[in-house]
Amino acid sequence: MRWHALATLTLLQWATATPSSPSEGLLKKDGVSLGSWQEAYAKASSFVSKLNNSQKLSLITGNNVNNTGGTFEALTFEDGSQGVEYYYYVSAFSQASALAMTWDKDAFYAQAKAVATEHYLKGVHIVNGPTSQPLGRTVWSGRLGETFSPDPYLNGIAFGVSVKAYTDTGVVAGGKHFLLNEQETNRLSASTGGSGGSTSSAAPYSSNADDKALHELYLWPFYDAVKNGMGAVMCAMNEVNNTLSCENSELLLKRLKTELGYPGMVYPDVDAQSTAKGSAINGLDYGSSRIWSDSAVNELLSNGTLTQARLNDMAIRNLMGYYYVHLDNGTHPSVADRDAFVDVRANHSRLIRANGGKSVILLKNTDNALPLKRPHTMSVFGSHARAAIAGPNVEFTVQGSGPTYNGHLATGTGSGEGSMSYLIDPHAALTRKASEDGTMIRWILNDTYSSSATGLPSGIGDAGTFISASYSAYAEYSDVCLVFLNALAGEGADRTELYNDDQDTMVSTVASSCNNTVVIINTVGARLVDQWIENENVTAVLYSSLLGQESGNSIVDILYGDTNPSGRLTYTLAKNESDYPVGICETKQCNFTEGVYIDYRYFDAYNITPRYPFGHGLSYTTFSYSSLSVSSSTLSFLSTYPTGSLSVGGYTDLWDTVTTISATITNTGSVSGAEVAQLYLTYPSSAKQPIKQLRGFERIDLSPGEQKTVSFSLRRRDISYWDVAAQKWAVARGTYIVRVGTSSRDLKLVGSFVV
């Protein structure tokens, strides 16, 4: 049986009586238009209509369901965005934080599609990803390697494009974590007191944010994901404003399922479901059979706490994403055993290598120290240049929060870990390149080294011991010195440092004897460089996040100029740890008093000079900017608030293009390269917004002397702010200033339009 009527969502009607009223947020045929989700709704409703309550409960607790129409096999979930976790014969892709550094929408899509394809071919239905949050409220957060950027616009574009790629491939995107889980500390339980007398609480920390910050920062990327077909959302472990995320009607019913028009299922992070009643009536759709037992759910139904309509709604939402991505078409493979030879890698290694190169940021390049040109002698320093002692795959697991990793760090920890079939580390890739060029290569592949010997090794010492050289000795006799650094953090623990004394001492020691010292950094989040960045012998710095199985090749491609660096910072690199506004919250109540002022918004507001600004990155060529144009300089047709219909992704006119900004970019150098043009918007003062906000970016490839026009389409939502009193996105009247340039602090062209 198929339903051909127009499928829609009901508007959320907030109960004025008891909070146990469960009718909010139900999928119905009135209110919010489902649009392209209509067929999925019809199929899901038809299937659920044939189930009894026991079968519906089996469905929403992850079990097989048998009915007259056949057997529905339980949905299979798997981490993650870096590849199919803990499986053999899969690819280990770069982390989301590295991918975002490409600022390349095509790269976002290509990698997400490859990741989704490998999950699909392994028989997975729902990927626990992509990951928008933690957004990056604090640079100390342990899981920033898994996510895109603290800028909500950049985060939203990458998040939305990734969701679209998953959906196009035929797997359900399980976007996470909803919402405000900005740290790992106290995510399961929190201290309730201060220093000297704290007590333990059974509940996790509570992220307490105001309505403006909630919308303009943290909820913003989920609009993009819902609009692009996200069929599952993972609610987080933490509380939001003192209510568990997975039992939070304000978040799940009012914001996600109504304001954003989200039609899919909400499922919990590990142990994030707490009570049968609270989770059922406040928006959770998939959960534990231990909590949602037959007896517990039947009792809720019998006493009227849980309505039949809400139980039906939960079952339907569990199927919406499944039908939307056409997992019912009979082509989806059966779930493979983790060690079965089901090889899903195809040519993904080439994509990983290319995207890795696009992710690398050239922070500094004095006197064109890079690219390298067949150096006679090269010395390599640091454990990050070599492979770990065992691995890869099952033996090769990246655990803990570091703070550094003893080996080449190319994937993350916890749900941010990729399963490697192999790993190309920099030492291996450099050795191959040296053999081609005739370069003599030396190495000390450790971050600490006690030898103080002078001169180069001269042979074998007493009793057959090797006479080893020191950092300084190898450095002194080299044309170029490559120093490799990393910073590790991940699920379960937050960061303990933003720089490392041993590594920084190594850099300074090498640079004291080598006037051409190049530093290469791979890090899960901000890694400060001020301990040595102004040393004149540190001639170049490459910086990125974790690049996956082809990491060494990607780095060497940049070092030798086979790939021209085009990566850009997705966050601000400060001069000092104290320049960042927010640390880790150690108590139960975590108050987001900074509001919307995180990362470059904060640095701008308080006139703090960064070491390297948001959006920064150099190239082996140069670019010029000219001819800024605004398609509509006066927007007289815009209402203050949206007037479109409510649909999947919010009000339809939030997505309308209201004006287009264009500029001409020219490659003024001698080699081909890619530029990332960035657009920043300043609102009228009445909107009470940060000084400027990213509202567009385009990566373009240019040959020497070539010029191209880039265009930035501003949507209504891009010029809107959250009106707390009206509870709507509003457009302020007045003059908007647009600036186009190469970073948040290097804006070369200025224009304006008036609303």
N, C-alpha and C positions, 0 to 999 in steps of 0.2 A: 504493500500500500504506500502511495506517495501523496504528500500534501502539496497542492499547487497554489494554495493561497499565499499571499505576501507574508513572509515571516519577519517578525519584528520583536524588539525588546520592550518591555514595559518601562515607563518612567518610574524612577524610584519615588515612592511615597513614604516619607519618614513617619513612623508611628508616633503618635502623641500620647499613647497610653503606655503599656508595658513594653520593655525592651525585648520581651520574648516573642513579640509579633513577628512571624517569619516570612511575611509575604513580599518583602522588598527584593528587588533585583531579579525577578523571575523572567525567564524567556517566555514571551507571549507574542501574540499577533497584534500588538498595538504599542505605540510609543516610539521606540528607537528602530529605525530601519536597518535590517540585516544586510541588505544589498547582496553582495556576492556570497554571503553565508546562507542564503535562503535555502539552497538545495541541501546543504549539510543539516540545517535545522529540520527540514522535512524528513530526511532519512533517520536522523537521531530520534525524532518524535515518534516516527512510525515504529522503530525498533523498541523503544521504551514502552510504547502502548501495549506491547504483547507480554511484558514482564510483570510478574507479581512482585510484591514488596521485598521478599527474600532475594529474588534475583536482582532487583535494583540495588540492594545492599551489597550483593556480591560484586556487582559492576563497579560501584564507587569505592570498594575496598580492595580492588586490584585482583579479582579472581575471575576465572572463566565463567561464562554464562551460557546455559543451554536452554533454548526455547523452541517453539514450533518452527521458527525460521532458521534454526541451525545453531551452531556454537560460535560465540564471540570469545576469542582468546584474549586473555588479560593483556593490557598494554605493557610494553616493555620500555623502561626508562634507562638512560645511560648518560654519564658524564662523557664528554664535555666539549667545550669549544675548541680545545687544542687537539682533538682527535678522540677516537673511541678508547676510553680509558681502560687499562688493564686487559686489553686484547692483544693477541699476536697478529702479525701480518697486517698492521695498520700504519698510517703515517703519523708522525708527531709534528704538528704545525706550530707556527709561532704563536705566542700568547696574544690575546686580544689587545693588550697594551702596546705590543710591538706593531701589530697590524694597524692600529689607529695612527701610529707615527708615520705611516705612508701618506695620510690625508688623501687617499685615493679610493674613490667610491667603487671603481671597477675592481680594485684589489680586495676591498671589503667583500664584494659579492663573490668573486672567484674563490677566495679561500673558504667562505662560509658554504658555498655550494660543494666544494670538495670535501669539507668536513661532513656535511650532511649526506653526501653520497656514500661515504665510508660507513656511516651509521646505518643508512638504509640497507646497504648490501650485507651488513652483519645481522640484519633482522630487527633493528631497533625501531620503535615507533616514535618515542618522544626523547629528544635530546635535552638534557638539563643545561640549557643555554639557548641563545647567547646571554652573556652577563653584562647588564648595565651597571649594577651596583653591588659593592660600594662605589659610589660616584667619585669619592676622593675628597670628602670634607677635611680629612686629616692626612698628611703625607705619611704618617706613622702607621696607617692601616696595613695589615698584613696581606690583604688580598687584591691589591691594586694591579698586580700582574694580570689578573683575569678579566679586567674591565677596561673600558676605552679611554675615558678622560673625565676630569672634574668639570669640564665645560659641558653644560647640558645640550647645547646645539650639536657639537661635534659628537658627543656621546650618542645623542638621538639619531643622527644620520647613520653612524656605524651600526647601532643597534637595530634600526629599522631595515637597513639594507641587508644585514645578516639574517634577520627574520624572513625577509622576502626570499632570500636564497634557500633557506631551509624549506620554506613552504613550496617553492617551485620544484624542489627536488623530491618532495613527497614524504618528509618527516615533519612532525609537529615540533615547533619551537617552544621550549619551556623557559621563557624569559625569567630572569632572577636578578636580585632578590628583592621582593616587594615587602617592605620598603624601609629605608633609613637604617639599614644594617651597615653602619659606617666603620665598624671595628670588630675585631675578634675577641678582644678582652671582655670577659663577663657575658659572652653571648649565650651561655647556658644558665648561669646564675651570677648574681651581682652582689657586691658589697653594699650594705644599706647605710653604712656610717662613714665617718671621715677617719683621718689618721688617729691612731691611739686607742680606738675602741670600736672598730668596725665589726659588724656581724654579718653572717651569710644569709642570703635570701634564696628561696627556691626559684624565684623568677629571674629572667635575664635582665640586662640593662634596658632602660626605657629611653628611646630617642625622642626628645621633646622639641618639636619644631613648629613654628607658626605656619599659618595657612599660606602666606606669601612664599616662604622658602620651600614649603612642600610642593607648590605648583611650579614655581619658576626654576627650581633646580631639580628636585628629585622625581617628580611626576612627569616632567617634560619629556624625557626619552621614551617613557612608556606610551605616550601618544603615538610616537613614530612606530613603535613595535605593534601596537594594536591596529593601526592603520594598514600595516603591511602584512597582516595575516597571522599574528601570534595566536596559537590555539591553546596554550597552557601557560600558567604563571605560577612560579614557586614563591609562596609567602615565606617570610624570614623567621628566624629564631627569636629576634628581639621584640620588645614591646615598642609601640609607637604611642606617645602621649598616654602612657601607663595602661595600655591595652595590648595584649599579645597580637602580633601582626596577623596570625592565622585565625583570630577570633575578633577582628577589628571591623565592625560594620561600617565605620567611617571610611576606612581604606577600601575594603573589598566591595561593599554594596554601593556606597555613595559615590566614591571616586572612580574605582576601576570599572565596575559593571554598569554604572549609569553615566557618569560624566564622560568617560572614555568610550562608552558603548561596547564594552568588551563582552564577546559572546562565548568565550571558552571556559575551561576549567581552572580552578585554583587548587593547587596541591601543596603540601607542606614540605619545608626543609626537614632534615632529620630531627626527630623529636620536637618539632615545632607545633604539633597538634597536642592540645592539653586536655580539653574536656569534650564530651560528646555533644552536650547541649550548645555550649558556646561556639564551637566550630561549625555545627550544623546550621544554626540560625543566623550566623553572622557572616557567612560567605564562603566557607571552605566546601569544596565539591568532591574531593578525593581524600581518603584518609585511611587510618588503621582499623582493621577488624577487631583489634583488641579494645579500642576506644569506641568504635561504632559497632558494637556487638548486636546480635539480633535482639537480645533482651533490652539493651539500652535504647536502641532506635524504636523498638515497638512501644516502649514506655513513653518516649517522647511523642510518638504518634497518638497513642491512646489518650494522653492528657491534653492534647492540643498544642503542646509547645512546638512541635514540628508538624507542619501541615503536609498533606499529601502532595500539594502543588510544589512545595519546596523540595521534597524528596524526588519527585519527577524531574524537577529542574536540575538537581544535582546529577542525576543519571544522564539527562540530555547533554549537559555541559561536558561530561566526561567523553562523549562521543562526537562533539562538534568539530574539534580539531582533526580527529580521525577521518571523518567524512570530508572535511574541507580540503585536506591534502590528498584525498582519493586513496587512502590506505585500504579501501574496500574493493579495489579494482582487480584483485586476484594476482597481482604481479609481485607483491612484497615477499621477500624471502623469509623463510623460517629463521628463528633466532639461532645464530651459530654458537657453538661452544667457544669458550675464550681462547683455547689453544688449537682449535681446528684450522686446517689449512684452507681458509677462505680468504684469498688474497684480494684486497679491495683497493690497493694503492695506486694502480694505473700509473699515470705520469705525474703524480702529485709532487714528486721530489723536485721537479723543475719549477713548479709553482712556488713551493716553499722556499727554494733558493732565490727566486726572483723577488718574491715579496719580502724576504729577509733583507735583501739589498736595498729595496725601497724604504725599509724601516730604519736604516742606519742614518743617524744625524751627524753631520760634520759641525761640531761646535766651534772649533778653532783650527786655523790652517795658516800659520805664519810663513810668509815667503814661499807659498806653494810647496810646503813640505810634502804634501800628498797631491797627486798619486805617486807611488814609488816607481822608480825607473831602473830596474835591474841593478840594485845595490850590490856592491862587491861583498860586503860583510853585513850580517844582520844578527842581532841577539834578541832573544825572546825571553820575557820574564813573567812569572806569576802562574799559580796553579790553574787559573781560569783558562790558560792556553791549552791545557792537556785534558785527556780523558780522566774520568774518575777511576777508582781502583777496580771497580767491577761494573758490569753492565753490557749492553743496555737492557731494557725491558724489565722483567720481573726482578732481577738482581739490582738493576739500576733504578732505584726509587729515590726521589728527592724528598727528604723529610725535614720537618722542623722549620724554624724561622731563622736559621743561619747564626750570625748575621751575614756570613759569607759561605760559599760552597767550595769544598776542596776538590776541584775538578771543573770542567767546562760546564757552565750553567746554561742550558738551552731549553729547559722546560720548568714548570712550576711544581707546586706541591698540592696535596689534597685534590679537590675537583679541578684544579688548574694544571694537573699533570698530564702530559702526553705519554703515550706508550711508544717507545722507539724501537724500530726494527734495526736501526743503526744510528750512529752519531758521527758526523764529520766535525772534529774539533779543530781549532785554529792551527795548532801545531802540525797536524797532519796535512792540512790544506797548504800551509806555508812551506812545508818540506817539499811537497809536490811542485809548488811554484819555484822554489829555490833550485830544484833539480833541473827545471826547464831553463832557468836564467843563468845557471852557473854561479849562483850566490852561495857563499859559505855561511851556514846558519849555525848559531850556538844557542844554548838555552839553559836557563835555571828556572825550572817550572815549580816554584814554590813561592809563597807570599812572605815567608820569613827565611832568612839565610844568614848564618852566623860567621861565615868565612870572611876574613879580612885580608886575604892574600892579595898581593900585588902582582901584576903581570899575568900572562896567560899560562894555563897548565903546561908543564914541561915534561910530563911523563908519569911514570909509576913510582910512588914513594916506597918507604920501608914496608916490608911485609905485604907488598902487593897493593897497598892503598893508593887510590888515585889522588893526585895533587889537584885540588879543586880551585877554581878561580872564584873571586867574589863578584857581587853585583857590579861594583865599580870597575874591576878589571875587565870583565866582559864588555861593559858599557864603553870603556875608554877606547877599545880597539874595534869599534863598530861604526859603520856608516849610518846605520839607523838602529834604534832600540825600540822594540815594541813591548809595552807593559800592559798586561791584561788584568782587569779588575772586575769583580762581580759583587752583587748584593742580593741576598736571598731572604724571602719571607713567603708566607703562604697560609693556607687555611689552618685555623686553630691557634695562631699566635700573631701578635702585632710586632712591628719592627722595634728594635732596641737602639738603632743608630742609623744615621743618614750618611756617615762616612766611616772609614775604618782606619785605625791608626797604623796597623801593620802594612796594609796596602799603600797608604799614603807615604809611609816611610820608604817603602820600596820605590815608589815613583821618584821621590826626592833624591834618594841615593843614586838611582840610575841616572837621573837628570844632572846630578852634580858632576858626572864624568862623561856624559854623552850629550852633545849639543844638538842632537836631532832625535829627541825622545817623543814617541807617539804613544798616546794612551788610548786603550780601547776598553769601554765599559759596557757591560750588559747587566741590567738591574731591573728588579720588579717594580720599582718606584723611584722617586727622586733620590739621586745619589750626588751629594755635594762634592765640589771640586776645588774649593777655595784654598785648600791646604797647599796647592801647588800650581794652580792654573796660571798665575802670573809669572811663573818661572820662565825666563826667556829660552831655556833649553827644552821646555815642553812646547814643541812646535805644532802639534796637531792633536786633536781629541775627537774620537769617534764614540758615539753614545747611542744606545738603544735598549730595548727590553729584550726578552728571551726569544730567540729566533728559530727554535725547532731543530729538526734533525740535520739540516743543511747549514747550520749556523756558521761553521768554520769557512765553508765556501762563500757564503754571503759576505762575510767580513773581508775575506781576501779579495773578492770581486771589487769591493770599495777601495781597499788599500792600494790596489794596482790600477784603478781607473777603468776596469772593465765595466763597472757600473758607476755612473756619476751620482754621488749622494744627493738625495732629494727629500730625506726624512725631515720632519719638523717636530719640535717639542709639543707634546700634548698637555703639558703642565709647566708651571714656572719653576726654574731652578734658582733657588735663593743663594745668597752669599753665606748666610748663617742659619742654623737650625731655628734660632729665635725669631727669624723673620716670618715664619709661618704662623698663622693665627691660632691654630687648633691642635691640641695634643690628644693623647688617649685619655678617655674618661675612665676613671678608676672606681666610680661609685654607681649606685643603682640609677640615679637620675642624671641623665646626660642632656643638658640643655644646649640647644643649638643657638646660642645667643648671637653668633656671627651673622645669622640670617642668610642672605644671599651672597654675602661677601666672603667667598672662598677663592683661592688661587689668584689669578691676575686681577679679578675684581677687587680683592682686598689690597693687593700691591698698588693698584691705581688709586683706590680711595684714600690710602694712607701715605701715598707718595714714597713708597719703598722701592729702591733701585734693586732689581734682581741681578743675579750674575748673568743668566740668560733668560729672556722673556718667553712667555707662552707663544708658540708659533715659530720660534727661531730655528734656523738651520741654514748652513752655507752650501755652496756648490763649487765644482771645479770650473764653472763658467760664471758669467755675470748676466744680469737681466735689468732692463729698464721698464718703467711704467709710464703710460701716457693716456690721454684722451678718455677721461672719465665721462660717462654719459648716464643720465637717469631718464628712463623711458617716460615716466609720468612724474613731473615735478610738483604737481598739485593733485592731491587725492581728495576730491570733493564728494565722492560717492559713498564713502565708508560710514556706516553707523557706528556708534560707540561700542555696542555689543553685537555679537554674532546674531544673525537673523535666519541662518540656514536651519535645515532639519537636523535633528539629533540622529547620528548614525555611528557605525563602527569607526572609531577614531575621533569621536566628538562631533561638534557641530560642523556641518559640511563646509561652510564658508571659511572656517579656520584655515583650510588648505588652499584657498583661492590665492593665486598670484595677484598682488596689488601693484607692484612696480618691478622693473628690472634694471639692474645696474650693470654697466659694461665698462671694460677697460682694455687697453692694448698692452700686451706684454711682448718685449723683444729680447732675444738672446743676443747680447752684445759681446759675448766672448768667442773663443776659438774652438770650443768643443760642444757637442750636443749635450743637452741636459733637460731636466724637468724643474719647473718652478711651481710653487704652491702659492697662488694668489689668495689672499684672505680679506674678507669684508667685515668691518666692525661698524656697529650702529650705536649712535647716541640718541636717546629719547628726549622729548621735551621735558623740562624740569618737573612739570605737573605729574609725570608718571612715577617719579621718585625711584629711578633705576640707577644701576651702576654707571660709571663714567662712560664705558663702552662695553659692548658684548658682541662676540662672534655671531654673525648671521649669514655667513656664506664662505665657501672655499672651493677652489677648483685647481686640480693638478694638471699641468699641460706640458707636453714634450715639445721641445724646440731645437731645431738645428741651428748652427751658427748663422747669425744674421736674420733668422726667421722671426716673424712676428705673428701673433694670433690675438684675436679678441676673445676675452673671457666674459661670460655673462653670469650674473647672480640673480636668481629669482627670489624676491622677498614675498613670502606668504603672509596672509593676514596674521597668523599666529606669531610670525617673526617680529612683527611690530606691536604686538599686544603685551600687556602686563596683567597680572592677576588683581582684579578689583575685589578686595576682601569683603567690603560692605555689600557689594552686589552679588558676590559669589559667581563672577563671570570674567572671562577674558575681555579686556577693554582696550580700545585704541584711544590714546590721548590726542588732543588737538594741539597743533603747533608744528614746529620745525624739527625734522629728523636729520641728523648729520650722518653721512655715510663716508667711511674712510676705507681705502683699499691699499694694502701693502704686504710686507713680507713677515710681519709678526705683530703682536699686540703693541709693541713699542717702536715699530718702524713702518709708519703709515705714510705712503708717498702721495696719494691722491685724495682729494676731499671734494665732496659734493653734498647736496641736500635735496629734500623734498618736503612738502608741507601737507599736512592733513587738516 
